Amino acid sequence: MQNEIAKAAEKLGISEEEAQLKFDEIRAENGGLAADNPVAIAMWRSYAAQVIRSRKSTNNTTNNGGGGLAKQAFGFFISLEQPRDLNEYSRRRAVEEWKEDPFNAHKNGFVAIVEEAENGFYSVSRYHNDEVQTKTVKKLPDCVQELEDGSVVIPLDNTPRYQNGGENTNYGKPLNSVMRRSGVFIGKVHDDEEYQLYKFSYKNKGVDFQPETFQWLSMVVIKDSNREGYIYGFTEKTIGSLRMNSDQDPEGDLYRDTSTLNKHNLIASAAPNHVVYLGNLQEAHSTMLDSPVAERFVITNGTVCNINMTPTANGNRIINITDLTAEFDYEEEGMVTCWIPEDIEIDFGIGSTVTVVGRTSQRETDEGLQPVTINVSGMFVKERRGQVVEIEQATEEDLDWF
């Protein structure tokens, strides 16, 4: 399989590392397929073949980024999620294997064992190619785990070969972080005639890619010719090409006149299955549980009735929204909690009308299922009212007057 990836990378005009990351992404987005799973291999071959054919067919096109893989895109994000580590699950599994059975976790290649050596060095032991290998190193990889029992282990990729016999060049290597930012983009890519919904994915450099949602922009992306409705950021090209339309010279090539375009009409047209009435949030949440991960997001509107600017442990602030046009049932809470990440500005007050985009979640406690909440990844203020809530700084009580 590795030879296939290397050959495809040459044809695609990208590095082997980028090709491997793309293969890993295909696996992750299809239920975490194993590297040697025949379905994963077949999907990779289909993807590479489609992109290569598309590249050949557009070689003579020079306008709008037509030549090669890079395509010009114009539109706006309605959602940009926090970066996620694609290797996090595998690392957790490796640690759990170690906690359950250290001997077999080491023998099966899930972890390498670390012990302190002399002069600030470390002795690292792994089971690799049916033998124990020991190496002395000065620096440990970023994914090293120091456990409660005092043991130190390094989670490893423990797949030696793919099912077709191809060598996995990552076998035995540390499972360091591979970060990816996902989002939802409404726009035109290359020669699109209408504004469409695209699922967006951007690895590594995507951590620093953070344009404001609901703002017109242009950028260069790779359009997936194998999967309809998917685009990707790549290397430094996408983040380097990002241009906010409001910052452009109206006489410049990248500027677009958007005065006649209504974002909410475009959203309703491009993503009708995701627009949800606030009162139907529970039903929408239940329905989406069986949908692919990329499809599990809602777009809804509400009036802000409460704001808590004190960050939670993970940095979220909280707003509650309600539908003022609906009959309020005082038997129920009648409000929806929205978790707002720290990168989304709350520059509005109570009474404002907002559009929120995000994934729904629902906790179950001893008292049963709790109301559905929204983990917000995009927000637009339709009508701004009230005063912005400020965080009060905690101060010590002054009793000098007494």
C-alpha positions in Angstrom: 0.0 0.0 0.0 2.8 2.3 0.8 4.2 1.9 -2.7 0.8 2.8 -4.1 0.7 5.9 -2.0 4.2 6.9 -3.2 3.3 6.5 -6.8 0.0 8.3 -6.4 1.8 11.2 -4.6 4.1 11.6 -7.6 1.1 11.7 -10.0 -0.8 14.1 -7.7 2.2 16.4 -7.4 2.2 16.2 -3.6 4.6 14.8 -1.1 4.3 11.2 0.2 3.5 12.7 3.7 0.6 14.7 2.3 -0.7 11.6 0.4 -0.4 9.5 3.6 -2.3 12.2 5.5 -5.1 12.1 2.9 -5.3 8.3 3.1 -5.5 8.6 6.9 -8.3 11.2 6.5 -10.3 8.9 4.2 -10.0 6.2 6.9 -11.0 8.5 9.7 -14.0 10.0 7.8 -15.4 6.5 7.1 -15.7 5.2 10.6 -12.1 4.9 11.5 -11.3 2.1 9.0 -8.1 0.2 9.7 -5.2 0.9 7.4 -5.3 -2.6 5.9 -9.1 -2.7 5.5 -10.0 -3.5 1.9 -12.6 -0.7 1.9 -10.0 1.9 2.9 -7.6 0.7 0.2 -10.4 0.7 -2.5 -11.5 4.2 -1.5 -7.9 5.5 -1.7 -7.5 4.0 -5.2 -10.8 5.6 -6.3 -9.9 8.9 -4.8 -6.4 9.0 -6.4 -7.6 7.9 -9.8 -10.4 10.5 -9.8 -8.1 13.3 -8.9 -5.5 12.3 -11.5 -8.1 12.1 -14.2 -9.5 15.4 -13.2 -6.0 17.0 -13.3 -5.4 15.6 -16.7 -8.7 16.9 -18.0 -8.0 20.5 -16.7 -4.4 20.8 -17.6 -5.1 23.2 -20.4 -7.4 25.4 -18.3 -5.7 28.5 -17.0 -8.4 30.7 -15.6 -9.9 30.5 -12.1 -7.2 28.2 -10.9 -8.3 25.6 -13.5 -4.9 23.9 -14.0 -3.9 21.4 -11.4 -5.6 20.6 -8.1 -5.9 24.1 -6.7 -9.3 25.8 -7.3 -10.4 29.3 -6.4 -13.3 29.5 -4.0 -15.6 32.3 -2.9 -18.2 32.3 -0.2 -18.4 32.2 3.6 -18.1 29.7 6.4 -21.1 29.0 8.5 -19.1 26.7 10.8 -15.5 26.3 11.8 -14.9 23.7 14.5 -12.0 23.6 16.9 -9.0 21.6 15.7 -9.2 17.9 16.4 -6.3 15.4 16.8 -6.9 12.5 14.4 -4.5 10.2 16.5 -6.1 10.9 19.8 -8.3 7.8 19.8 -5.4 5.5 18.8 -3.3 7.0 21.6 -6.1 6.4 24.2 -6.5 2.9 23.0 -2.8 2.2 23.3 -2.8 3.5 26.9 -5.8 1.4 27.8 -4.2 -1.7 26.3 -1.2 -1.0 28.5 -3.3 -0.5 31.7 -5.1 -3.8 31.0 -2.1 -5.9 30.1 1.3 -4.3 29.9 3.1 -7.3 28.6 0.9 -7.9 25.6 0.5 -4.1 25.0 4.3 -4.0 24.5 4.5 -7.3 22.6 1.7 -6.3 20.2 3.4 -3.0 19.4 0.8 -0.7 21.0 3.5 1.1 23.1 7.2 1.5 23.6 8.4 1.5 27.2 10.6 4.4 28.5 13.1 4.2 31.3 15.6 6.8 32.4 19.2 6.2 31.5 22.4 8.1 32.4 23.3 11.7 31.7 19.7 12.8 30.9 19.1 10.1 28.2 16.3 7.6 28.0 16.2 3.9 27.1 13.2 3.1 24.8 12.1 -0.4 24.2 9.6 -1.5 21.5 8.5 -4.8 20.0 9.1 -4.4 16.3 9.2 -7.0 13.5 8.9 -9.9 15.9 11.8 -8.7 18.1 12.5 -6.4 21.0 14.5 -3.4 20.0 16.1 -1.0 22.5 17.4 2.5 21.7 18.9 5.3 23.8 17.6 8.7 23.0 18.0 12.2 24.2 14.5 13.5 23.5 11.2 11.8 23.7 8.3 12.3 21.2 5.5 14.7 22.0 3.0 11.9 22.5 4.9 10.3 25.5 2.5 9.3 28.3 3.4 9.5 32.0 0.9 7.3 33.8 -0.3 7.3 37.4 1.6 4.1 38.3 4.8 5.8 37.4 5.3 4.0 34.1 6.2 6.0 31.0 5.1 4.7 27.5 5.0 6.0 24.0 1.9 5.0 22.0 2.9 3.5 18.6 1.3 2.7 15.2 1.1 -1.0 15.5 0.0 -2.0 11.9 3.1 -3.5 10.2 1.6 -4.2 6.8 -1.5 -3.5 4.9 -3.7 -6.4 3.8 -2.3 -6.4 0.3 1.2 -6.9 1.8 2.3 -3.3 1.4 4.6 -1.9 4.1 3.3 0.7 6.5 6.1 3.2 6.8 4.5 4.5 10.0 4.7 1.1 11.7 6.4 1.4 15.1 6.5 5.2 15.0 5.0 7.4 17.7 1.4 8.5 17.4 2.1 12.2 17.5 -0.7 14.7 17.0 -2.1 15.2 13.5 -4.4 18.2 13.8 -7.4 18.9 11.6 -9.9 21.7 11.5 -13.3 21.0 9.9 -16.0 23.4 8.8 -19.0 24.0 6.6 -18.6 26.4 3.6 -21.3 28.0 1.5 -19.8 29.1 -1.8 -18.7 28.6 -5.3 -15.6 26.6 -6.1 -13.9 27.0 -9.5 -16.7 26.9 -12.1 -19.8 26.4 -9.9 -22.8 28.2 -11.2 -24.7 28.2 -7.9 -23.7 28.6 -4.3 -23.4 25.1 -2.7 -22.7 23.5 0.6 -19.2 22.1 1.0 -17.6 20.2 3.9 -14.2 21.6 4.5 -11.2 19.9 6.0 -7.7 21.3 6.7 -4.9 19.4 8.4 -1.9 20.8 10.3 -1.9 24.4 9.0 -5.6 24.3 9.6 -4.9 25.0 13.3 -4.0 28.6 12.3 -6.8 28.9 9.8 -9.5 30.8 11.5 -11.5 33.3 9.4 -14.7 34.7 11.0 -17.8 32.8 10.1 -20.5 34.4 8.0 -18.0 36.8 6.4 -17.4 36.8 2.6 -14.0 35.5 1.6 -11.9 34.0 -1.1 -9.3 31.2 -0.9 -7.6 28.4 -2.8 -8.7 24.9 -2.0 -8.6 21.3 -3.5 -12.0 20.2 -4.7 -12.6 16.5 -4.2 -13.7 15.1 -7.6 -14.4 11.7 -6.0 -16.8 13.0 -3.3 -19.4 15.6 -4.2 -19.4 18.5 -1.8 -16.0 18.2 -0.2 -13.1 20.7 -0.3 -9.7 20.7 1.4 -7.2 23.2 2.6 -3.6 22.2 1.7 -0.1 23.0 2.9 0.4 26.7 3.3 -1.4 27.5 0.1 -4.9 27.8 1.5 -4.1 29.9 4.5 -1.7 32.0 2.4 -4.5 32.7 -0.2 -7.2 33.7 2.4 -8.6 37.1 1.6 -11.6 38.7 3.4 -13.8 40.4 0.8 -14.3 43.4 3.1 -10.6 44.1 3.0 -10.3 44.0 -0.8 -10.1 47.0 -3.2 -13.5 47.2 -5.0 -11.5 47.5 -8.2 -9.3 44.5 -7.5 -9.6 41.0 -9.1 -10.6 39.2 -5.9 -13.3 41.6 -4.8 -17.0 40.5 -5.3 -20.0 42.7 -5.0 -22.3 40.9 -2.6 -24.8 43.6 -2.0 -27.6 41.7 -3.7 -26.8 38.4 -2.0 -28.7 37.3 1.2 -26.6 34.8 3.3 -29.7 33.3 4.9 -31.4 32.7 1.6 -28.2 31.0 0.3 -28.1 28.8 3.4 -31.7 27.8 3.1 -31.1 26.8 -0.5 -27.8 25.0 0.0 -28.5 23.3 3.4 -32.3 22.9 3.8 -31.9 19.6 5.7 -29.9 21.3 8.4 -32.1 24.3 9.1 -34.1 23.4 12.2 -36.8 25.2 14.1 -35.7 25.8 17.7 -38.7 23.9 19.0 -37.8 20.8 17.0 -34.2 20.5 18.3 -34.8 17.3 20.2 -36.3 15.6 17.2 -33.5 16.8 14.9 -30.9 15.6 17.4 -32.4 12.1 17.5 -32.6 11.9 13.7 -29.0 13.0 13.2 -27.6 10.3 15.5 -27.6 7.9 12.6 -26.1 10.3 10.1 -22.4 10.5 9.0 -20.3 12.7 11.3 -19.9 15.4 8.7 -23.7 15.7 8.5 -24.4 16.1 12.2 -24.9 19.9 12.5 -27.9 22.2 12.8 -28.7 25.8 11.8 -31.2 27.5 14.0 -32.4 30.9 15.1 -33.3 32.3 18.5 -33.5 35.3 20.8 -30.8 35.6 23.5 -32.4 35.5 26.9 -29.3 34.9 29.1 -25.5 35.3 28.8 -22.9 33.9 31.1 -19.5 35.2 30.1 -17.5 33.3 32.8 -15.6 30.6 30.9 -16.1 27.0 31.8 -13.1 24.7 32.3 -12.6 24.3 28.5 -13.0 28.0 27.8 -16.6 28.0 26.6 -19.1 30.8 27.5 -22.8 30.1 27.7 -25.8 31.8 26.1 -29.4 30.7 26.3 -31.7 31.3 23.3 -35.5 31.0 23.1 -38.2 31.4 20.4 -40.3 34.4 21.4 -42.9 33.6 18.8 -43.7 30.2 20.4 -46.0 29.7 23.4 -43.8 29.4 26.4 -44.4 26.3 28.5 -43.5 27.1 32.1 -43.5 23.3 32.9 -40.4 23.0 30.8 -37.2 25.2 30.7 -38.1 26.7 27.3 -34.6 27.7 26.5 -31.7 26.1 24.6 -28.2 26.3 26.1 -25.4 27.2 23.5 -21.8 26.6 24.4 -19.7 29.3 22.7 -15.9 28.7 22.2 -13.5 31.4 23.2 -12.7 32.2 19.5 -16.2 33.4 18.8 -16.8 36.9 20.0 -19.9 37.7 22.1 -20.4 41.4 21.2 -24.2 41.6 21.8 -26.6 41.7 24.7 -29.8 40.1 25.9 -32.7 40.5 23.4 -30.4 40.1 20.4 -31.5 37.7 17.6 -28.9 35.2 16.5 -28.3 32.4 14.1 -26.2 29.6 15.6 -24.6 26.6 13.8 -23.2 23.6 15.6 -23.5 20.0 16.7 -26.2 19.0 19.2 -25.5 17.0 22.3 -27.5 15.5 25.1 -26.4 14.3 28.5 -28.0 11.5 30.5 -27.9 11.7 34.3 -29.6 9.8 37.1 -32.6 12.0 36.5 -32.8 10.9 32.8 -32.1 12.7 29.5 -31.3 16.4 29.9 -32.4 19.0 27.3 -30.4 19.1 24.0 -27.7 21.7 23.9 -25.7 23.1 21.0 -21.9 23.2 20.7 -21.6 26.3 18.6 -19.1 26.5 15.7 -20.5 29.5 13.9 -22.7 32.4 14.9 -24.3 35.4 13.1 -26.0 38.3 14.9 -29.2 39.1 12.9 -30.3 41.9 15.3 -28.1 43.3 17.9 -29.7 44.6 21.1 -28.9 45.3 24.7 -25.5 45.9 26.3 -22.5 43.6 26.0 -22.0 41.6 29.2 -18.6 42.0 30.7 -16.8 39.6 33.0 -16.5 40.9 36.5 -13.0 40.4 37.9 -12.9 38.6 41.3 -11.6 40.8 44.1 -10.9 40.3 47.7 -13.4 41.7 50.1 -12.3 45.0 51.6 -13.2 45.2 55.3 -10.9 48.2 56.2 -14.0 50.4 56.6 -15.2 48.3 59.6 
